[in-house]
Amino acid sequence: MSDALVRTCPGCGQALRFPPDVGGVLMACPECGHRFASPFRLAGNAKKSTPQVLPAAPPLQPSPPPATLPPVKNTTPAARAAAKYAANS
């Protein structure tokens, strides 16, 4: 942890170490419990990563019209009860 950042707690002065890639996170001192935000790290100081280039998506094709479905038979008790309720409404 040689590249760890050291910051003192504003509440008790305890020296605290945290990783350099942590920034803008609410922290609590383990000694006194004082809560404070860790400093932000600028993008220039962060590890450089190459952006991943994704291939272009194929053009959208129109979907075929939906096929008509055969009528559903009311064979289950729940379907029969629903049909009976719908008929009485």
Jmol script that loads the backbone (N, CA, C; Angstrom):
load data "model"
ATOM      1  N   MET A   1       0.827  -1.171   0.000  1.00  0.00           N
ATOM      2  CA  MET A   1       0.000   0.000   0.000  1.00  0.00           C
ATOM      3  C   MET A   1       0.879   1.244   0.000  1.00  0.00           C
ATOM      4  N   SER A   2       1.908   1.238  -0.803  1.00  0.00           N
ATOM      5  CA  SER A   2       2.851   2.344  -0.830  1.00  0.00           C
ATOM      6  C   SER A   2       2.239   3.607  -1.426  1.00  0.00           C
ATOM      7  N   ASP A   3       1.265   3.469  -2.318  1.00  0.00           N
ATOM      8  CA  ASP A   3       0.664   4.648  -2.929  1.00  0.00           C
ATOM      9  C   ASP A   3      -0.632   5.056  -2.241  1.00  0.00           C
ATOM     10  N   ALA A   4      -0.815   4.619  -0.978  1.00  0.00           N
ATOM     11  CA  ALA A   4      -2.015   4.984  -0.235  1.00  0.00           C
ATOM     12  C   ALA A   4      -1.931   6.442   0.180  1.00  0.00           C
ATOM     13  N   LEU A   5      -3.056   7.106   0.186  1.00  0.00           N
ATOM     14  CA  LEU A   5      -3.128   8.499   0.609  1.00  0.00           C
ATOM     15  C   LEU A   5      -3.340   8.549   2.112  1.00  0.00           C
ATOM     16  N   VAL A   6      -2.742   9.539   2.752  1.00  0.00           N
ATOM     17  CA  VAL A   6      -2.888   9.715   4.192  1.00  0.00           C
ATOM     18  C   VAL A   6      -3.641  11.017   4.417  1.00  0.00           C
ATOM     19  N   ARG A   7      -4.654  10.937   5.251  1.00  0.00           N
ATOM     20  CA  ARG A   7      -5.435  12.120   5.611  1.00  0.00           C
ATOM     21  C   ARG A   7      -5.694  12.064   7.102  1.00  0.00           C
ATOM     22  N   THR A   8      -5.714  13.195   7.739  1.00  0.00           N
ATOM     23  CA  THR A   8      -5.991  13.224   9.170  1.00  0.00           C
ATOM     24  C   THR A   8      -7.478  13.450   9.388  1.00  0.00           C
ATOM     25  N   CYS A   9      -7.988  12.831  10.421  1.00  0.00           N
ATOM     26  CA  CYS A   9      -9.397  12.982  10.778  1.00  0.00           C
ATOM     27  C   CYS A   9      -9.615  14.401  11.286  1.00  0.00           C
ATOM     28  N   PRO A  10     -10.637  15.110  10.778  1.00  0.00           N
ATOM     29  CA  PRO A  10     -10.909  16.455  11.275  1.00  0.00           C
ATOM     30  C   PRO A  10     -11.411  16.467  12.714  1.00  0.00           C
ATOM     31  N   GLY A  11     -11.888  15.315  13.205  1.00  0.00           N
ATOM     32  CA  GLY A  11     -12.423  15.269  14.567  1.00  0.00           C
ATOM     33  C   GLY A  11     -11.365  15.058  15.625  1.00  0.00           C
ATOM     34  N   CYS A  12     -10.440  14.079  15.407  1.00  0.00           N
ATOM     35  CA  CYS A  12      -9.471  13.756  16.452  1.00  0.00           C
ATOM     36  C   CYS A  12      -8.019  13.869  15.990  1.00  0.00           C
ATOM     37  N   GLY A  13      -7.771  14.048  14.699  1.00  0.00           N
ATOM     38  CA  GLY A  13      -6.409  14.191  14.206  1.00  0.00           C
ATOM     39  C   GLY A  13      -5.718  12.870  13.902  1.00  0.00           C
ATOM     40  N   GLN A  14      -6.417  11.754  14.017  1.00  0.00           N
ATOM     41  CA  GLN A  14      -5.844  10.442  13.724  1.00  0.00           C
ATOM     42  C   GLN A  14      -5.470  10.364  12.247  1.00  0.00           C
ATOM     43  N   ALA A  15      -4.262   9.859  11.947  1.00  0.00           N
ATOM     44  CA  ALA A  15      -3.835   9.690  10.559  1.00  0.00           C
ATOM     45  C   ALA A  15      -4.522   8.459   9.986  1.00  0.00           C
ATOM     46  N   LEU A  16      -5.174   8.628   8.839  1.00  0.00           N
ATOM     47  CA  LEU A  16      -5.916   7.540   8.197  1.00  0.00           C
ATOM     48  C   LEU A  16      -5.371   7.330   6.799  1.00  0.00           C
ATOM     49  N   ARG A  17      -5.205   6.075   6.398  1.00  0.00           N
ATOM     50  CA  ARG A  17      -4.765   5.753   5.040  1.00  0.00           C
ATOM     51  C   ARG A  17      -5.934   5.162   4.280  1.00  0.00           C
ATOM     52  N   PHE A  18      -6.026   5.487   2.993  1.00  0.00           N
ATOM     53  CA  PHE A  18      -7.052   4.892   2.139  1.00  0.00           C
ATOM     54  C   PHE A  18      -6.512   4.813   0.722  1.00  0.00           C
ATOM     55  N   PRO A  19      -7.037   3.901  -0.113  1.00  0.00           N
ATOM     56  CA  PRO A  19      -6.533   3.710  -1.469  1.00  0.00           C
ATOM     57  C   PRO A  19      -6.681   4.974  -2.304  1.00  0.00           C
ATOM     58  N   PRO A  20      -5.791   5.177  -3.283  1.00  0.00           N
ATOM     59  CA  PRO A  20      -5.850   6.396  -4.085  1.00  0.00           C
ATOM     60  C   PRO A  20      -7.048   6.461  -5.027  1.00  0.00           C
ATOM     61  N   ASP A  21      -7.665   5.329  -5.341  1.00  0.00           N
ATOM     62  CA  ASP A  21      -8.798   5.361  -6.263  1.00  0.00           C
ATOM     63  C   ASP A  21     -10.119   5.648  -5.558  1.00  0.00           C
ATOM     64  N   VAL A  22     -10.093   5.822  -4.236  1.00  0.00           N
ATOM     65  CA  VAL A  22     -11.300   6.156  -3.488  1.00  0.00           C
ATOM     66  C   VAL A  22     -11.427   7.670  -3.496  1.00  0.00           C
ATOM     67  N   GLY A  23     -12.593   8.162  -3.885  1.00  0.00           N
ATOM     68  CA  GLY A  23     -12.785   9.603  -3.892  1.00  0.00           C
ATOM     69  C   GLY A  23     -14.238   9.958  -3.728  1.00  0.00           C
ATOM     70  N   GLY A  24     -14.503  10.972  -2.925  1.00  0.00           N
ATOM     71  CA  GLY A  24     -15.864  11.434  -2.734  1.00  0.00           C
ATOM     72  C   GLY A  24     -16.736  10.485  -1.937  1.00  0.00           C
ATOM     73  N   VAL A  25     -16.133   9.608  -1.157  1.00  0.00           N
ATOM     74  CA  VAL A  25     -16.882   8.628  -0.386  1.00  0.00           C
ATOM     75  C   VAL A  25     -16.978   9.114   1.056  1.00  0.00           C
ATOM     76  N   LEU A  26     -18.124   8.942   1.671  1.00  0.00           N
ATOM     77  CA  LEU A  26     -18.296   9.310   3.069  1.00  0.00           C
ATOM     78  C   LEU A  26     -17.590   8.271   3.923  1.00  0.00           C
ATOM     79  N   MET A  27     -16.650   8.730   4.750  1.00  0.00           N
ATOM     80  CA  MET A  27     -15.850   7.833   5.579  1.00  0.00           C
ATOM     81  C   MET A  27     -16.112   8.137   7.039  1.00  0.00           C
ATOM     82  N   ALA A  28     -15.830   7.169   7.903  1.00  0.00           N
ATOM     83  CA  ALA A  28     -15.955   7.376   9.344  1.00  0.00           C
ATOM     84  C   ALA A  28     -14.620   7.014   9.985  1.00  0.00           C
ATOM     85  N   CYS A  29     -14.155   7.833  10.894  1.00  0.00           N
ATOM     86  CA  CYS A  29     -12.906   7.582  11.605  1.00  0.00           C
ATOM     87  C   CYS A  29     -13.107   6.398  12.541  1.00  0.00           C
ATOM     88  N   PRO A  30     -12.202   5.404  12.512  1.00  0.00           N
ATOM     89  CA  PRO A  30     -12.371   4.263  13.411  1.00  0.00           C
ATOM     90  C   PRO A  30     -12.102   4.619  14.884  1.00  0.00           C
ATOM     91  N   GLU A  31     -11.422   5.728  15.138  1.00  0.00           N
ATOM     92  CA  GLU A  31     -11.118   6.116  16.515  1.00  0.00           C
ATOM     93  C   GLU A  31     -12.260   6.878  17.174  1.00  0.00           C
ATOM     94  N   CYS A  32     -12.715   7.958  16.514  1.00  0.00           N
ATOM     95  CA  CYS A  32     -13.720   8.821  17.149  1.00  0.00           C
ATOM     96  C   CYS A  32     -15.106   8.732  16.505  1.00  0.00           C
ATOM     97  N   GLY A  33     -15.199   8.122  15.301  1.00  0.00           N
ATOM     98  CA  GLY A  33     -16.481   7.989  14.625  1.00  0.00           C
ATOM     99  C   GLY A  33     -16.890   9.209  13.827  1.00  0.00           C
ATOM    100  N   HIS A  34     -16.031  10.244  13.776  1.00  0.00           N
ATOM    101  CA  HIS A  34     -16.357  11.453  13.010  1.00  0.00           C
ATOM    102  C   HIS A  34     -16.491  11.083  11.534  1.00  0.00           C
ATOM    103  N   ARG A  35     -17.538  11.578  10.878  1.00  0.00           N
ATOM    104  CA  ARG A  35     -17.774  11.264   9.464  1.00  0.00           C
ATOM    105  C   ARG A  35     -17.339  12.436   8.605  1.00  0.00           C
ATOM    106  N   PHE A  36     -16.624  12.127   7.509  1.00  0.00           N
ATOM    107  CA  PHE A  36     -16.157  13.143   6.583  1.00  0.00           C
ATOM    108  C   PHE A  36     -16.020  12.523   5.207  1.00  0.00           C
ATOM    109  N   ALA A  37     -16.000  13.372   4.182  1.00  0.00           N
ATOM    110  CA  ALA A  37     -15.890  12.894   2.798  1.00  0.00           C
ATOM    111  C   ALA A  37     -14.424  12.839   2.408  1.00  0.00           C
ATOM    112  N   SER A  38     -14.040  11.759   1.732  1.00  0.00           N
ATOM    113  CA  SER A  38     -12.670  11.671   1.222  1.00  0.00           C
ATOM    114  C   SER A  38     -12.541  12.614   0.039  1.00  0.00           C
ATOM    115  N   PRO A  39     -11.344  13.116  -0.220  1.00  0.00           N
ATOM    116  CA  PRO A  39     -11.174  14.067  -1.317  1.00  0.00           C
ATOM    117  C   PRO A  39     -11.369  13.400  -2.669  1.00  0.00           C
ATOM    118  N   PHE A  40     -11.848  14.185  -3.613  1.00  0.00           N
ATOM    119  CA  PHE A  40     -12.035  13.671  -4.964  1.00  0.00           C
ATOM    120  C   PHE A  40     -10.691  13.553  -5.664  1.00  0.00           C
ATOM    121  N   ARG A  41     -10.561  12.552  -6.514  1.00  0.00           N
ATOM    122  CA  ARG A  41      -9.391  12.399  -7.356  1.00  0.00           C
ATOM    123  C   ARG A  41      -9.795  12.821  -8.749  1.00  0.00           C
ATOM    124  N   LEU A  42      -8.975  13.623  -9.394  1.00  0.00           N
ATOM    125  CA  LEU A  42      -9.275  14.067 -10.739  1.00  0.00           C
ATOM    126  C   LEU A  42      -9.018  12.943 -11.726  1.00  0.00           C
ATOM    127  N   ALA A  43      -9.683  13.002 -12.864  1.00  0.00           N
ATOM    128  CA  ALA A  43      -9.561  11.941 -13.866  1.00  0.00           C
ATOM    129  C   ALA A  43      -8.137  11.825 -14.388  1.00  0.00           C
ATOM    130  N   GLY A  44      -7.375  12.901 -14.409  1.00  0.00           N
ATOM    131  CA  GLY A  44      -6.002  12.852 -14.892  1.00  0.00           C
ATOM    132  C   GLY A  44      -5.094  12.045 -13.978  1.00  0.00           C
ATOM    133  N   ASN A  45      -5.456  11.932 -12.695  1.00  0.00           N
ATOM    134  CA  ASN A  45      -4.639  11.192 -11.745  1.00  0.00           C
ATOM    135  C   ASN A  45      -5.013   9.720 -11.670  1.00  0.00           C
ATOM    136  N   ALA A  46      -6.154   9.365 -12.209  1.00  0.00           N
ATOM    137  CA  ALA A  46      -6.624   7.983 -12.135  1.00  0.00           C
ATOM    138  C   ALA A  46      -5.870   7.118 -13.135  1.00  0.00           C
ATOM    139  N   LYS A  47      -5.996   5.812 -12.944  1.00  0.00           N
ATOM    140  CA  LYS A  47      -5.369   4.882 -13.873  1.00  0.00           C
ATOM    141  C   LYS A  47      -5.985   5.059 -15.248  1.00  0.00           C
ATOM    142  N   LYS A  48      -5.147   5.054 -16.246  1.00  0.00           N
ATOM    143  CA  LYS A  48      -5.637   5.226 -17.612  1.00  0.00           C
ATOM    144  C   LYS A  48      -6.155   3.890 -18.129  1.00  0.00           C
ATOM    145  N   SER A  49      -7.307   3.916 -18.729  1.00  0.00           N
ATOM    146  CA  SER A  49      -7.870   2.716 -19.342  1.00  0.00           C
ATOM    147  C   SER A  49      -8.323   3.077 -20.746  1.00  0.00           C
ATOM    148  N   THR A  50      -8.190   2.135 -21.633  1.00  0.00           N
ATOM    149  CA  THR A  50      -8.610   2.382 -23.003  1.00  0.00           C
ATOM    150  C   THR A  50     -10.090   2.071 -23.121  1.00  0.00           C
ATOM    151  N   PRO A  51     -10.851   2.955 -23.738  1.00  0.00           N
ATOM    152  CA  PRO A  51     -12.289   2.694 -23.874  1.00  0.00           C
ATOM    153  C   PRO A  51     -12.523   1.528 -24.832  1.00  0.00           C
ATOM    154  N   GLN A  52     -13.510   0.741 -24.513  1.00  0.00           N
ATOM    155  CA  GLN A  52     -13.843  -0.409 -25.344  1.00  0.00           C
ATOM    156  C   GLN A  52     -14.794   0.054 -26.451  1.00  0.00           C
ATOM    157  N   VAL A  53     -14.439  -0.285 -27.687  1.00  0.00           N
ATOM    158  CA  VAL A  53     -15.261   0.092 -28.832  1.00  0.00           C
ATOM    159  C   VAL A  53     -16.163  -1.092 -29.161  1.00  0.00           C
ATOM    160  N   LEU A  54     -17.447  -0.848 -29.163  1.00  0.00           N
ATOM    161  CA  LEU A  54     -18.422  -1.891 -29.458  1.00  0.00           C
ATOM    162  C   LEU A  54     -18.776  -1.866 -30.932  1.00  0.00           C
ATOM    163  N   PRO A  55     -19.028  -3.036 -31.533  1.00  0.00           N
ATOM    164  CA  PRO A  55     -19.418  -3.045 -32.942  1.00  0.00           C
ATOM    165  C   PRO A  55     -20.800  -2.425 -33.121  1.00  0.00           C
ATOM    166  N   ALA A  56     -21.028  -1.911 -34.308  1.00  0.00           N
ATOM    167  CA  ALA A  56     -22.319  -1.289 -34.608  1.00  0.00           C
ATOM    168  C   ALA A  56     -23.413  -2.352 -34.634  1.00  0.00           C
ATOM    169  N   ALA A  57     -24.557  -1.987 -34.160  1.00  0.00           N
ATOM    170  CA  ALA A  57     -25.685  -2.911 -34.149  1.00  0.00           C
ATOM    171  C   ALA A  57     -26.258  -3.028 -35.559  1.00  0.00           C
ATOM    172  N   PRO A  58     -26.753  -4.210 -35.914  1.00  0.00           N
ATOM    173  CA  PRO A  58     -27.357  -4.345 -37.239  1.00  0.00           C
ATOM    174  C   PRO A  58     -28.639  -3.516 -37.322  1.00  0.00           C
ATOM    175  N   PRO A  59     -29.017  -3.070 -38.519  1.00  0.00           N
ATOM    176  CA  PRO A  59     -30.244  -2.277 -38.642  1.00  0.00           C
ATOM    177  C   PRO A  59     -31.466  -3.112 -38.271  1.00  0.00           C
ATOM    178  N   LEU A  60     -32.458  -2.439 -37.734  1.00  0.00           N
ATOM    179  CA  LEU A  60     -33.680  -3.122 -37.323  1.00  0.00           C
ATOM    180  C   LEU A  60     -34.503  -3.529 -38.536  1.00  0.00           C
ATOM    181  N   GLN A  61     -35.016  -4.727 -38.497  1.00  0.00           N
ATOM    182  CA  GLN A  61     -35.889  -5.236 -39.543  1.00  0.00           C
ATOM    183  C   GLN A  61     -37.326  -5.175 -39.033  1.00  0.00           C
ATOM    184  N   PRO A  62     -38.273  -4.833 -39.893  1.00  0.00           N
ATOM    185  CA  PRO A  62     -39.668  -4.825 -39.417  1.00  0.00           C
ATOM    186  C   PRO A  62     -40.089  -6.234 -39.032  1.00  0.00           C
ATOM    187  N   SER A  63     -40.794  -6.322 -37.939  1.00  0.00           N
ATOM    188  CA  SER A  63     -41.232  -7.638 -37.478  1.00  0.00           C
ATOM    189  C   SER A  63     -42.466  -8.080 -38.261  1.00  0.00           C
ATOM    190  N   PRO A  64     -42.609  -9.391 -38.458  1.00  0.00           N
ATOM    191  CA  PRO A  64     -43.783  -9.884 -39.188  1.00  0.00           C
ATOM    192  C   PRO A  64     -45.035  -9.679 -38.346  1.00  0.00           C
ATOM    193  N   PRO A  65     -46.185  -9.579 -38.998  1.00  0.00           N
ATOM    194  CA  PRO A  65     -47.422  -9.395 -38.221  1.00  0.00           C
ATOM    195  C   PRO A  65     -47.671 -10.617 -37.346  1.00  0.00           C
ATOM    196  N   PRO A  66     -48.268 -10.428 -36.181  1.00  0.00           N
ATOM    197  CA  PRO A  66     -48.506 -11.564 -35.282  1.00  0.00           C
ATOM    198  C   PRO A  66     -49.517 -12.534 -35.884  1.00  0.00           C
ATOM    199  N   ALA A  67     -49.257 -13.782 -35.669  1.00  0.00           N
ATOM    200  CA  ALA A  67     -50.181 -14.814 -36.147  1.00  0.00           C
ATOM    201  C   ALA A  67     -51.403 -14.841 -35.240  1.00  0.00           C
ATOM    202  N   THR A  68     -52.544 -15.158 -35.804  1.00  0.00           N
ATOM    203  CA  THR A  68     -53.750 -15.242 -34.979  1.00  0.00           C
ATOM    204  C   THR A  68     -53.717 -16.551 -34.210  1.00  0.00           C
ATOM    205  N   LEU A  69     -54.063 -16.472 -32.970  1.00  0.00           N
ATOM    206  CA  LEU A  69     -54.053 -17.644 -32.110  1.00  0.00           C
ATOM    207  C   LEU A  69     -55.436 -18.276 -32.090  1.00  0.00           C
ATOM    208  N   PRO A  70     -55.486 -19.594 -31.964  1.00  0.00           N
ATOM    209  CA  PRO A  70     -56.795 -20.247 -31.867  1.00  0.00           C
ATOM    210  C   PRO A  70     -57.456 -19.867 -30.550  1.00  0.00           C
ATOM    211  N   PRO A  71     -58.770 -19.889 -30.501  1.00  0.00           N
ATOM    212  CA  PRO A  71     -59.463 -19.527 -29.259  1.00  0.00           C
ATOM    213  C   PRO A  71     -59.088 -20.494 -28.139  1.00  0.00           C
ATOM    214  N   VAL A  72     -59.016 -19.969 -26.939  1.00  0.00           N
ATOM    215  CA  VAL A  72     -58.648 -20.766 -25.774  1.00  0.00           C
ATOM    216  C   VAL A  72     -59.893 -21.418 -25.212  1.00  0.00           C
ATOM    217  N   LYS A  73     -59.775 -22.695 -24.913  1.00  0.00           N
ATOM    218  CA  LYS A  73     -60.895 -23.407 -24.308  1.00  0.00           C
ATOM    219  C   LYS A  73     -60.889 -23.157 -22.810  1.00  0.00           C
ATOM    220  N   ASN A  74     -62.059 -22.988 -22.249  1.00  0.00           N
ATOM    221  CA  ASN A  74     -62.199 -22.762 -20.814  1.00  0.00           C
ATOM    222  C   ASN A  74     -62.277 -24.107 -20.110  1.00  0.00           C
ATOM    223  N   THR A  75     -61.113 -24.768 -20.010  1.00  0.00           N
ATOM    224  CA  THR A  75     -61.117 -26.105 -19.420  1.00  0.00           C
ATOM    225  C   THR A  75     -60.704 -26.107 -17.969  1.00  0.00           C
ATOM    226  N   THR A  76     -60.028 -25.086 -17.501  1.00  0.00           N
ATOM    227  CA  THR A  76     -59.612 -25.082 -16.099  1.00  0.00           C
ATOM    228  C   THR A  76     -60.708 -24.456 -15.254  1.00  0.00           C
ATOM    229  N   PRO A  77     -60.775 -24.816 -14.000  1.00  0.00           N
ATOM    230  CA  PRO A  77     -61.800 -24.222 -13.126  1.00  0.00           C
ATOM    231  C   PRO A  77     -61.670 -22.700 -13.035  1.00  0.00           C
ATOM    232  N   ALA A  78     -60.449 -22.202 -13.024  1.00  0.00           N
ATOM    233  CA  ALA A  78     -60.268 -20.753 -12.932  1.00  0.00           C
ATOM    234  C   ALA A  78     -60.774 -20.066 -14.196  1.00  0.00           C
ATOM    235  N   ALA A  79     -60.538 -20.670 -15.368  1.00  0.00           N
ATOM    236  CA  ALA A  79     -61.002 -20.088 -16.620  1.00  0.00           C
ATOM    237  C   ALA A  79     -62.525 -20.114 -16.693  1.00  0.00           C
ATOM    238  N   ARG A  80     -63.126 -21.197 -16.232  1.00  0.00           N
ATOM    239  CA  ARG A  80     -64.590 -21.278 -16.236  1.00  0.00           C
ATOM    240  C   ARG A  80     -65.195 -20.246 -15.291  1.00  0.00           C
ATOM    241  N   ALA A  81     -64.583 -20.054 -14.112  1.00  0.00           N
ATOM    242  CA  ALA A  81     -65.097 -19.080 -13.156  1.00  0.00           C
ATOM    243  C   ALA A  81     -64.942 -17.673 -13.710  1.00  0.00           C
ATOM    244  N   ALA A  82     -63.827 -17.386 -14.377  1.00  0.00           N
ATOM    245  CA  ALA A  82     -63.621 -16.058 -14.965  1.00  0.00           C
ATOM    246  C   ALA A  82     -64.616 -15.791 -16.078  1.00  0.00           C
ATOM    247  N   ALA A  83     -64.903 -16.815 -16.912  1.00  0.00           N
ATOM    248  CA  ALA A  83     -65.863 -16.641 -18.004  1.00  0.00           C
ATOM    249  C   ALA A  83     -67.262 -16.429 -17.448  1.00  0.00           C
ATOM    250  N   LYS A  84     -67.595 -17.146 -16.377  1.00  0.00           N
ATOM    251  CA  LYS A  84     -68.912 -17.003 -15.757  1.00  0.00           C
ATOM    252  C   LYS A  84     -69.042 -15.603 -15.140  1.00  0.00           C
ATOM    253  N   TYR A  85     -67.987 -15.124 -14.486  1.00  0.00           N
ATOM    254  CA  TYR A  85     -68.003 -13.796 -13.888  1.00  0.00           C
ATOM    255  C   TYR A  85     -68.122 -12.720 -14.952  1.00  0.00           C
ATOM    256  N   ALA A  86     -67.398 -12.895 -16.070  1.00  0.00           N
ATOM    257  CA  ALA A  86     -67.436 -11.923 -17.161  1.00  0.00           C
ATOM    258  C   ALA A  86     -68.811 -11.903 -17.810  1.00  0.00           C
ATOM    259  N   ALA A  87     -69.478 -13.058 -17.910  1.00  0.00           N
ATOM    260  CA  ALA A  87     -70.792 -13.122 -18.523  1.00  0.00           C
ATOM    261  C   ALA A  87     -71.830 -12.418 -17.652  1.00  0.00           C
ATOM    262  N   ASN A  88     -71.663 -12.465 -16.342  1.00  0.00           N
ATOM    263  CA  ASN A  88     -72.635 -11.854 -15.413  1.00  0.00           C
ATOM    264  C   ASN A  88     -72.407 -10.357 -15.259  1.00  0.00           C
ATOM    265  N   SER A  89     -71.278  -9.839 -15.690  1.00  0.00           N
ATOM    266  CA  SER A  89     -70.975  -8.410 -15.500  1.00  0.00           C
ATOM    267  C   SER A  89     -71.608  -7.558 -16.555  1.00  0.00           C
TER     268      SER A  89
END
end "model"
wireframe off; spacefill off
backbone 0.3
color backbone group
